[in-house]
């Protein structure tokens, strides 16, 4: 499809397709600056965990008085120091206005007793972090376990673990419709190719799980020699239309589930939104501030040496907008997140270099 100009809320960029240059906002005191406002930091903590997967901003509003502050970024690690997939146990924390971490010094927010922290990572306005895991005992698909969701408070203390053999079978990614006192948490399951909705109430001491509802089935899920496993991954919820967008890696498509917040019966995959040559095994999925969708290509499907490790932008109606490379080699793009506003509003990881890039995208 024909590329169109980026809409106003996201800002005009100077990025030609495939080139990694963006225009970012400068504070009033730096109006003459040319260099974009950008922070790059390692995601490797002292225990050596690698292969960063999930990325999540701490949103506004967020309670003060804990380890986390609005605008901080959390990253979940999937591999351990021996590079065994499904064995990482750390969530690291970066304050973009603070110190940059050299490799091996990333600040640890939480160390999990459940290994293999996945892309399923989110921070709720009420002061809680939700993270999923998909474990292995030897780094191979043969020992891929069911996994669970954990709830952590803003001081990095474990509060709750949720398991369900049928509905939480390999929680690979998640999206949150957050209303403060309650939330809908959408979870993609990589082991059985499904999507579920968890309705929760948010209190001062934790989350209360009210309902678990299967809302999507039929997504391809298969073992993969390089990526361990492929299945439904990135989720992005559009409150205005009550639609959940699903990036299905093995299908190499993005689907839409209608009536996601009220649905009581599952749909088979949903309608196809985006399925063209710009997709190469889409993983994380997020809305940009301009309400376009951003997908991270993991290169496990439809790989192209000329277009490795890309973030792809497209509209909710499936019109391609733009793309750029996170890394010059394949397999670098995985997790990403955005904020509507703040000094930094775009975060993306590079699995090749085990690093996090946090930037401010211009609003024009």
VOPAGU-2260 file (C-alpha; in pm, 1 decimal, decimal comma):
REM VOPAGU-2260
SITE   aa  ch    i         X         Y         Z
SITE  UNK   A    0       0,0       0,0       0,0
SITE  UNK   A    1     102,5     360,2     -48,1
SITE  UNK   A    2     277,4     513,3     252,7
SITE  UNK   A    3     104,9     819,7     392,6
SITE  UNK   A    4     231,7    1110,4     600,0
SITE  UNK   A    5     246,0    1049,4     974,9
SITE  UNK   A    6     -48,3    1219,1    1148,2
SITE  UNK   A    7     -12,8    1515,8    1378,9
SITE  UNK   A    8     -34,8    1356,5    1722,7
SITE  UNK   A    9     271,4    1138,8    1661,1
SITE  UNK   A   10     457,2    1416,7    1486,1
SITE  UNK   A   11     638,7    1456,8    1159,6
SITE  UNK   A   12     948,8    1240,7    1138,9
SITE  UNK   A   13    1247,4    1258,9     913,1
SITE  UNK   A   14    1256,9     884,2     871,6
SITE  UNK   A   15    1274,6     738,4     525,3
SITE  UNK   A   16    1163,2     375,3     522,1
SITE  UNK   A   17    1439,0     153,1     650,7
SITE  UNK   A   18    1655,8     438,7     784,8
SITE  UNK   A   19    1672,2     477,9    1160,3
SITE  UNK   A   20    1645,6     857,1    1203,2
SITE  UNK   A   21    1360,3    1023,6    1388,8
SITE  UNK   A   22    1290,2    1384,4    1481,4
SITE  UNK   A   23    1226,3    1432,3    1852,3
SITE  UNK   A   24    1097,5    1718,2    2062,1
SITE  UNK   A   25    1342,3    1938,1    2248,2
SITE  UNK   A   26    1268,9    2124,6    2570,5
SITE  UNK   A   27    1219,6    2498,6    2539,9
SITE  UNK   A   28    1575,1    2565,3    2659,2
SITE  UNK   A   29    1716,4    2347,4    2379,6
SITE  UNK   A   30    1525,1    2473,3    2075,9
SITE  UNK   A   31    1845,7    2501,1    1874,1
SITE  UNK   A   32    1930,5    2133,8    1934,2
SITE  UNK   A   33    1958,8    1906,8    1632,3
SITE  UNK   A   34    2033,0    1575,2    1803,5
SITE  UNK   A   35    1718,0    1385,1    1909,7
SITE  UNK   A   36    1650,2    1334,2    2280,0
SITE  UNK   A   37    1731,1     968,1    2326,5
SITE  UNK   A   38    1869,5     741,3    2599,4
SITE  UNK   A   39    2033,2     404,0    2534,4
SITE  UNK   A   40    2105,6     174,4    2827,0
SITE  UNK   A   41    2194,5    -189,9    2890,5
SITE  UNK   A   42    1926,8    -434,2    3007,2
SITE  UNK   A   43    2179,6    -678,2    3157,8
SITE  UNK   A   44    2180,4    -684,7    3541,0
SITE  UNK   A   45    2451,0    -821,7    3770,0
SITE  UNK   A   46    2324,4   -1181,1    3741,5
SITE  UNK   A   47    2383,3   -1170,2    3364,4
SITE  UNK   A   48    2026,0   -1221,4    3240,3
SITE  UNK   A   49    1990,7   -1146,4    2867,8
SITE  UNK   A   50    1732,5   -1149,8    2586,5
SITE  UNK   A   51    1504,9    -863,4    2697,7
SITE  UNK   A   52    1143,0    -923,3    2597,1
SITE  UNK   A   53     874,6    -712,2    2764,1
SITE  UNK   A   54     888,8    -332,8    2792,9
SITE  UNK   A   55     651,5    -116,8    2998,5
SITE  UNK   A   56     638,6     250,8    3094,5
SITE  UNK   A   57     517,7     347,9    3440,0
SITE  UNK   A   58     202,9     546,3    3350,5
SITE  UNK   A   59      38,1     861,8    3474,5
SITE  UNK   A   60    -110,3     871,3    3730,8
SITE  UNK   A   61      95,2     641,4    3952,2
SITE  UNK   A   62     126,5     639,3    4333,5
SITE  UNK   A   63     440,1     794,3    4480,0
SITE  UNK   A   64     645,6     654,6    4764,6
SITE  UNK   A   65     776,1     336,5    4602,9
SITE  UNK   A   66    1068,4     226,2    4386,9
SITE  UNK   A   67     886,7     332,5    4069,9
SITE  UNK   A   68     806,6     680,5    3939,9
SITE  UNK   A   69     600,1     802,2    3646,5
SITE  UNK   A   70     796,4     768,3    3323,4
SITE  UNK   A   71    1026,1     489,1    3445,3
SITE  UNK   A   72    1069,4     193,1    3210,2
SITE  UNK   A   73    1066,8    -174,3    3311,0
SITE  UNK   A   74    1212,8    -455,9    3100,7
SITE  UNK   A   75    1166,3    -831,9    3155,3
SITE  UNK   A   76    1450,5   -1073,8    3071,1
SITE  UNK   A   77    1370,2   -1411,7    2912,1
SITE  UNK   A   78    1716,7   -1578,1    2913,0
SITE  UNK   A   79    1964,9   -1636,5    3192,4
SITE  UNK   A   80    2339,5   -1565,8    3190,8
SITE  UNK   A   81    2404,3   -1895,4    3009,1
SITE  UNK   A   82    2166,4   -1770,3    2736,6
SITE  UNK   A   83    1915,8   -2047,9    2805,2
SITE  UNK   A   84    1574,9   -1942,3    2675,3
SITE  UNK   A   85    1297,3   -1943,2    2931,9
SITE  UNK   A   86    1538,5   -1915,7    3226,3
SITE  UNK   A   87    1566,3   -1539,1    3290,5
SITE  UNK   A   88    1430,9   -1412,2    3622,8
SITE  UNK   A   89    1479,9   -1035,1    3635,5
SITE  UNK   A   90    1280,0    -722,1    3563,8
SITE  UNK   A   91    1517,6    -429,2    3528,6
SITE  UNK   A   92    1431,0     -62,3    3578,5
SITE  UNK   A   93    1552,8     244,9    3392,8
SITE  UNK   A   94    1479,9     604,8    3487,1
SITE  UNK   A   95    1538,7     784,4    3154,1
SITE  UNK   A   96    1630,5    1108,4    3332,3
SITE  UNK   A   97    1881,5     923,6    3552,8
SITE  UNK   A   98    2199,1     724,3    3499,9
SITE  UNK   A   99    2266,2     504,1    3198,3
SITE  UNK   A  100    2356,0     145,5    3289,3
SITE  UNK   A  101    2667,0     -19,7    3141,9
SITE  UNK   A  102    2630,0    -395,5    3075,2
SITE  UNK   A  103    2600,7    -592,0    3397,2
SITE  UNK   A  104    2479,6    -298,4    3604,6
SITE  UNK   A  105    2112,4    -255,0    3506,9
SITE  UNK   A  106    1905,0    -181,2    3818,1
SITE  UNK   A  107    1688,4    -476,9    3923,9
SITE  UNK   A  108    1329,4    -399,8    4021,3
SITE  UNK   A  109    1219,3    -761,2    4077,1
SITE  UNK   A  110    1373,2   -1108,3    4079,1
SITE  UNK   A  111    1121,4   -1381,6    4007,6
SITE  UNK   A  112    1109,1   -1733,5    4148,9
SITE  UNK   A  113     939,9   -1829,0    3820,5
SITE  UNK   A  114    1185,2   -1825,6    3525,4
SITE  UNK   A  115    1137,9   -1718,0    3166,0
SITE  UNK   A  116     984,4   -1371,5    3204,5
SITE  UNK   A  117     801,8   -1300,7    2881,4
SITE  UNK   A  118     673,5   -1001,2    2685,6
SITE  UNK   A  119     365,7   -1007,3    2910,7
SITE  UNK   A  120     458,1    -702,2    3117,8
SITE  UNK   A  121     244,0    -405,3    3222,5
SITE  UNK   A  122     223,2    -142,1    3495,0
SITE  UNK   A  123    -118,8     -45,3    3632,9
SITE  UNK   A  124    -211,5     306,1    3747,2
SITE  UNK   A  125    -305,6     166,6    4087,6
SITE  UNK   A  126      59,3      89,3    4165,2
SITE  UNK   A  127     101,2    -271,6    4055,2
SITE  UNK   A  128     310,7    -458,6    3797,2
SITE  UNK   A  129     187,1    -767,9    3613,2
SITE  UNK   A  130     436,7   -1003,3    3445,0
SITE  UNK   A  131     403,5   -1339,4    3273,7
SITE  UNK   A  132     650,8   -1622,2    3239,9
SITE  UNK   A  133     701,0   -1914,6    3002,2
SITE  UNK   A  134     969,3   -2139,2    3153,0
SITE  UNK   A  135    1202,8   -2409,8    3028,7
SITE  UNK   A  136    1445,8   -2625,1    3222,8
SITE  UNK   A  137    1704,4   -2657,0    2946,7
SITE  UNK   A  138    1632,9   -2374,5    2701,8
SITE  UNK   A  139    1446,8   -2594,0    2452,0
SITE  UNK   A  140    1086,6   -2634,2    2339,9
SITE  UNK   A  141    1085,7   -2990,5    2474,7
SITE  UNK   A  142    1069,8   -2857,5    2831,3
SITE  UNK   A  143     847,1   -2554,9    2766,2
SITE  UNK   A  144     623,1   -2509,5    3068,4
SITE  UNK   A  145     278,8   -2361,5    3127,2
SITE  UNK   A  146     384,7   -2044,8    3305,8
SITE  UNK   A  147     178,1   -1801,1    3510,0
SITE  UNK   A  148     103,6   -1435,3    3577,5
SITE  UNK   A  149     252,2   -1263,6    3882,4
SITE  UNK   A  150     141,0    -941,1    4051,9
SITE  UNK   A  151     412,9    -721,9    4209,5
SITE  UNK   A  152     376,6    -403,4    4413,5
SITE  UNK   A  153     554,0     -74,2    4342,2
SITE  UNK   A  154     837,6    -169,9    4577,5
SITE  UNK   A  155     925,3    -484,0    4384,2
SITE  UNK   A  156     754,9    -723,1    4627,0
SITE  UNK   A  157     568,9   -1028,1    4501,4
SITE  UNK   A  158     198,1   -1029,1    4590,5
SITE  UNK   A  159      10,9   -1288,6    4386,1
SITE  UNK   A  160      50,8   -1566,5    4129,6
SITE  UNK   A  161    -227,4   -1668,3    3892,4
SITE  UNK   A  162    -229,7   -2004,3    3714,4
SITE  UNK   A  163    -489,7   -2178,8    3502,6
SITE  UNK   A  164    -411,7   -2488,7    3298,6
SITE  UNK   A  165    -665,4   -2399,1    3029,2
SITE  UNK   A  166    -672,1   -2018,4    3017,0
SITE  UNK   A  167    -315,9   -1920,9    3112,1
SITE  UNK   A  168    -111,1   -2160,3    2902,5
SITE  UNK   A  169     211,4   -1981,1    2816,4
SITE  UNK   A  170     131,9   -1610,3    2881,0
SITE  UNK   A  171     342,2   -1449,3    2609,6
SITE  UNK   A  172     222,4   -1089,5    2599,0
SITE  UNK   A  173     -54,4    -874,8    2741,9
SITE  UNK   A  174    -240,3    -545,9    2709,4
SITE  UNK   A  175    -434,8    -355,2    2974,9
SITE  UNK   A  176    -752,6    -149,0    2961,1
SITE  UNK   A  177    -681,5      40,6    3283,6
SITE  UNK   A  178    -950,0     241,0    3463,6
SITE  UNK   A  179    -774,3     285,3    3795,9
SITE  UNK   A  180   -1007,3      97,7    4030,2
SITE  UNK   A  181   -1058,9    -183,0    3778,4
SITE  UNK   A  182    -892,4    -315,7    3465,4
SITE  UNK   A  183    -927,1    -569,2    3188,0
SITE  UNK   A  184    -602,8    -757,7    3128,1
SITE  UNK   A  185    -578,1    -927,3    2788,7
SITE  UNK   A  186    -329,4   -1215,1    2766,1
SITE  UNK   A  187    -200,3   -1406,7    2463,2
SITE  UNK   A  188    -106,4   -1771,1    2519,2
SITE  UNK   A  189     177,7   -1905,6    2306,6
SITE  UNK   A  190     133,7   -2272,9    2402,1
SITE  UNK   A  191    -228,6   -2313,6    2295,0
SITE  UNK   A  192    -285,0   -2024,0    2053,4
SITE  UNK   A  193    -552,4   -1838,7    2249,5
SITE  UNK   A  194    -630,9   -1495,8    2393,0
SITE  UNK   A  195    -808,4   -1446,8    2727,4
SITE  UNK   A  196    -949,8   -1149,9    2918,8
SITE  UNK   A  197    -898,6   -1120,5    3292,4
SITE  UNK   A  198   -1132,6    -876,8    3464,9
SITE  UNK   A  199    -979,7    -747,0    3788,2
SITE  UNK   A  200   -1058,9    -497,6    4060,9
SITE  UNK   A  201    -768,6    -288,1    4190,2
SITE  UNK   A  202    -736,7    -227,1    4563,0
SITE  UNK   A  203    -470,7     -82,8    4789,0
SITE  UNK   A  204    -319,0    -424,2    4862,3
SITE  UNK   A  205    -341,4    -595,1    4526,3
SITE  UNK   A  206    -566,5    -717,9    4248,6
SITE  UNK   A  207    -879,6    -928,4    4279,8
SITE  UNK   A  208    -940,9   -1160,0    3986,8
SITE  UNK   A  209   -1313,3   -1143,2    3905,7
SITE  UNK   A  210   -1350,6   -1322,9    3572,7
SITE  UNK   A  211   -1138,1   -1523,3    3326,0
SITE  UNK   A  212   -1290,7   -1535,0    2979,0
SITE  UNK   A  213   -1160,9   -1696,3    2659,5
SITE  UNK   A  214   -1214,5   -1446,1    2377,1
SITE  UNK   A  215    -991,2   -1568,0    2089,9
SITE  UNK   A  216    -884,1   -1907,9    1956,2
SITE  UNK   A  217    -724,3   -2061,7    1647,9
SITE  UNK   A  218    -395,2   -1872,0    1629,6
SITE  UNK   A  219    -108,9   -2078,2    1491,8
SITE  UNK   A  220     136,9   -2193,7    1760,6
SITE  UNK   A  221     443,4   -2397,2    1667,9
SITE  UNK   A  222     794,7   -2471,2    1796,6
SITE  UNK   A  223    1076,4   -2277,2    1633,9
SITE  UNK   A  224    1445,7   -2365,3    1639,1
SITE  UNK   A  225    1566,8   -2006,1    1676,7
SITE  UNK   A  226    1279,2   -1836,9    1860,5
SITE  UNK   A  227    1181,6   -2140,3    2077,5
SITE  UNK   A  228     810,5   -2101,7    2006,4
SITE  UNK   A  229     585,8   -1893,7    1780,9
SITE  UNK   A  230     225,4   -1803,8    1853,1
SITE  UNK   A  231      -4,8   -1510,3    1928,8
SITE  UNK   A  232     205,2   -1236,1    2086,1
SITE  UNK   A  233     142,4    -860,5    2080,8
SITE  UNK   A  234    -191,6    -718,0    2193,8
SITE  UNK   A  235    -324,4    -361,3    2169,2
SITE  UNK   A  236    -666,6    -254,0    2296,7
SITE  UNK   A  237    -866,6      29,2    2138,1
SITE  UNK   A  238   -1116,9     152,5    2396,8
SITE  UNK   A  239   -1310,1     370,0    2151,0
SITE  UNK   A  240   -1418,0      72,9    1938,9
SITE  UNK   A  241   -1381,3    -198,2    2205,8
SITE  UNK   A  242   -1143,8    -382,2    1974,1
SITE  UNK   A  243    -842,3    -592,6    2065,0
SITE  UNK   A  244    -569,8    -616,2    1800,6
SITE  UNK   A  245    -363,6    -936,8    1801,7
SITE  UNK   A  246     -22,2    -979,7    1637,5
SITE  UNK   A  247      -0,7   -1350,3    1555,1
SITE  UNK   A  248     364,3   -1428,8    1486,1
SITE  UNK   A  249     335,2   -1767,0    1316,2
SITE  UNK   A  250      31,8   -1655,8    1110,6
SITE  UNK   A  251     230,6   -1342,1    1013,8
SITE  UNK   A  252     -85,9   -1135,0    1045,8
SITE  UNK   A  253    -253,4    -884,4    1274,1
SITE  UNK   A  254    -613,6    -966,6    1363,7
SITE  UNK   A  255    -891,5    -772,1    1538,6
SITE  UNK   A  256   -1132,1    -911,3    1799,5
SITE  UNK   A  257   -1447,3    -699,4    1818,5
SITE  UNK   A  258   -1642,6    -642,8    2144,2
SITE  UNK   A  259   -1331,5    -755,4    2332,1
SITE  UNK   A  260   -1431,1    -592,0    2661,8
SITE  UNK   A  261   -1779,0    -741,6    2672,0
SITE  UNK   A  262   -1732,8   -1066,0    2480,6
SITE  UNK   A  263   -1832,0   -1385,5    2663,9
SITE  UNK   A  264   -1763,7   -1632,7    2380,5
SITE  UNK   A  265   -1444,6   -1674,0    2177,1
SITE  UNK   A  266   -1401,4   -1576,7    1815,4
SITE  UNK   A  267   -1176,5   -1774,7    1581,3
SITE  UNK   A  268    -881,9   -1536,8    1531,3
SITE  UNK   A  269   -1103,0   -1236,9    1438,1
SITE  UNK   A  270   -1087,4   -1031,5    1121,0
SITE  UNK   A  271    -758,2    -975,9     940,1
SITE  UNK   A  272    -635,6    -616,8     975,2
SITE  UNK   A  273    -283,3    -623,5     836,0
SITE  UNK   A  274    -111,6    -897,2     634,0
SITE  UNK   A  275     134,8    -770,8     376,8
SITE  UNK   A  276     505,1    -797,1     292,3
SITE  UNK   A  277     603,6    -553,9     568,3
SITE  UNK   A  278     526,3    -814,6     836,2
SITE  UNK   A  279     806,4   -1056,1     928,4
SITE  UNK   A  280     681,9   -1245,5    1228,8
SITE  UNK   A  281     522,5    -961,9    1430,8
SITE  UNK   A  282     581,3    -973,2    1805,6
SITE  UNK   A  283     502,4    -679,1    2036,2
SITE  UNK   A  284     213,8    -452,8    1934,6
SITE  UNK   A  285     131,1    -106,7    2069,8
SITE  UNK   A  286     -65,9     203,3    1979,7
SITE  UNK   A  287     143,1     509,4    1900,7
SITE  UNK   A  288      25,6     845,2    2039,8
SITE  UNK   A  289    -126,9     918,4    1698,2
SITE  UNK   A  290    -333,0     594,8    1729,9
SITE  UNK   A  291    -145,9     414,4    1456,0
SITE  UNK   A  292     -28,8      65,5    1545,1
SITE  UNK   A  293     338,7     -23,2    1591,4
SITE  UNK   A  294     454,8    -383,5    1550,0
SITE  UNK   A  295     800,6    -527,2    1616,7
SITE  UNK   A  296     914,5    -771,2    1349,4
SITE  UNK   A  297    1105,8   -1064,1    1499,8
SITE  UNK   A  298    1219,0   -1203,7    1159,5
SITE  UNK   A  299    1112,6   -1562,0    1240,0
SITE  UNK   A  300     865,2   -1557,2     948,5
SITE  UNK   A  301     912,8   -1399,2     603,2
SITE  UNK   A  302    1264,6   -1283,0     697,2
SITE  UNK   A  303    1439,3   -1034,6     467,6
SITE  UNK   A  304    1808,7    -949,4     506,5
SITE  UNK   A  305    1740,9    -602,6     366,6
SITE  UNK   A  306    1476,5    -528,5     631,7
SITE  UNK   A  307    1594,7    -678,9     962,4
SITE  UNK   A  308    1467,3    -603,3    1313,0
SITE  UNK   A  309    1204,0    -354,2    1204,6
SITE  UNK   A  310     937,0    -155,3    1380,4
SITE  UNK   A  311     644,2    -120,8    1140,2
SITE  UNK   A  312     375,4     147,8    1161,6
SITE  UNK   A  313      30,0      99,7    1011,0
SITE  UNK   A  314    -322,0     231,0    1063,1
SITE  UNK   A  315    -609,3      52,0    1234,3
SITE  UNK   A  316    -758,1       0,3     889,5
SITE  UNK   A  317    -442,7    -175,7     768,5
SITE  UNK   A  318    -268,0      97,5     568,9
SITE  UNK   A  319     111,2      78,1     584,8
SITE  UNK   A  320     275,4     400,3     704,8
SITE  UNK   A  321     647,1     356,2     772,9
SITE  UNK   A  322     919,6     122,6     898,6
SITE  UNK   A  323    1268,5     146,7    1044,2
SITE  UNK   A  324    1540,9     -85,7    1176,0
SITE  UNK   A  325    1616,7    -134,8    1545,3
SITE  UNK   A  326    1931,5    -330,4    1453,8
SITE  UNK   A  327    2124,1    -400,8    1134,3
SITE  UNK   A  328    2103,9    -775,5    1195,8
SITE  UNK   A  329    1798,8    -996,7    1233,1
SITE  UNK   A  330    1618,2   -1083,3    1555,2
SITE  UNK   A  331    1672,8    -753,5    1735,7
SITE  UNK   A  332    1317,8    -618,7    1759,7
SITE  UNK   A  333    1088,6    -765,5    2024,6
SITE  UNK   A  334     933,4    -547,4    2297,1
SITE  UNK   A  335     816,0    -186,8    2268,3
SITE  UNK   A  336     592,9      55,5    2455,4
SITE  UNK   A  337     461,2     410,5    2424,3
SITE  UNK   A  338     312,4     687,5    2638,4
SITE  UNK   A  339      67,5     956,9    2532,5
SITE  UNK   A  340     282,4    1228,6    2692,6
SITE  UNK   A  341     588,4    1287,2    2908,7
SITE  UNK   A  342     957,2    1375,5    2864,2
SITE  UNK   A  343    1003,4    1035,3    2695,9
SITE  UNK   A  344     723,2     850,7    2522,5
SITE  UNK   A  345     873,1     569,8    2310,8
SITE  UNK   A  346    1071,6     268,2    2432,9
SITE  UNK   A  347    1207,3     -19,3    2226,8
SITE  UNK   A  348    1453,7    -296,1    2300,8
SITE  UNK   A  349    1729,2    -452,0    2089,6
SITE  UNK   A  350    1768,9    -823,4    2163,1
SITE  UNK   A  351    2094,5    -836,8    1968,7
SITE  UNK   A  352    2273,8    -584,9    2191,4
SITE  UNK   A  353    2061,6    -643,5    2506,2
SITE  UNK   A  354    1982,9    -275,3    2526,4
SITE  UNK   A  355    1690,5     -37,3    2571,0
SITE  UNK   A  356    1635,5     281,5    2372,7
SITE  UNK   A  357    1400,0     543,1    2519,0
SITE  UNK   A  358    1310,0     849,4    2312,2
SITE  UNK   A  359    1083,9    1148,9    2287,4
SITE  UNK   A  360     883,1    1159,9    1967,2
SITE  UNK   A  361     777,4    1506,6    1853,6
SITE  UNK   A  362     418,4    1626,6    1873,0
SITE  UNK   A  363     368,5    1878,9    1592,4
